[in-house]
């Protein structure tokens, strides 16, 4: 499709509002998906870090109890 001017390109033959609205909604949706993915990634990293610390505390407590029982 060829346009004679930039304003014709923006107007898209009278359907410009719908075309650009569709592009805008799509871009906003993609940005929201990216943002949610980054948030979930950060949350998962925090959860894994906390879980590793919790398991280390449990192991340390078991070692402490074991050494107290042997003494």
C-alpha positions in Angstrom: 0.0 0.0 0.0 1.4 3.4 -1.0 0.6 6.6 0.7 1.1 10.1 -0.8 1.9 11.8 2.5 2.6 11.1 6.1 -0.9 12.3 7.1 -2.4 9.7 4.7 -0.2 7.1 6.4 -1.5 8.1 9.8 -5.1 8.1 8.5 -4.8 4.7 7.0 -7.6 5.3 4.6 -10.0 6.3 7.3 -9.2 3.4 9.6 -6.2 5.0 11.3 -7.9 5.3 14.7 -8.6 1.5 14.8 -5.3 0.5 13.4 -3.3 2.7 15.8 -5.5 1.7 18.7 -4.9 -2.0 18.0 -1.1 -1.3 17.9 -1.3 0.6 21.1 -3.3 -2.0 22.9 -0.9 -4.7 21.7 2.2 -2.8 22.8 0.6 -2.1 26.3 -0.3 -5.8 26.6 3.3 -6.9 25.7 4.8 -4.4 28.1 2.5 -5.7 30.9 3.6 -9.3 30.1 7.2 -8.3 30.2 6.7 -6.5 33.5 4.8 -9.4 35.1 7.5 -11.8 34.0 10.3 -9.7 35.5 8.3 -9.4 38.7 7.7 -13.1 38.9 11.4 -13.8 38.2 12.4 -11.4 41.1 9.8 -13.1 43.4 11.1 -16.5 42.5 14.7 -15.6 43.2 13.7 -14.2 46.6 11.7 -17.4 47.4 14.6 -19.7 46.4 17.1 -17.6 48.4 14.8 -17.8 51.5 14.3 -21.5 51.0 18.1 -22.2 50.8 18.6 -20.1 54.0 15.8 -22.1 55.7 17.2 -25.4 54.8 20.6 -24.3 56.0 19.1 -23.3 59.3 17.4 -26.7 59.6 20.6 -28.6 58.8 22.6 -26.5 61.3 20.0 -27.1 64.0 20.1 -30.9 63.3 23.9 -30.9 63.5 23.7 -28.9 66.8 21.2 -31.4 68.3 23.2 -34.3 67.1 26.4 -33.0 68.7 24.6 -32.2 71.9 23.2 -35.8 72.0 26.7 -37.2 71.5 28.2 -35.1 74.3 
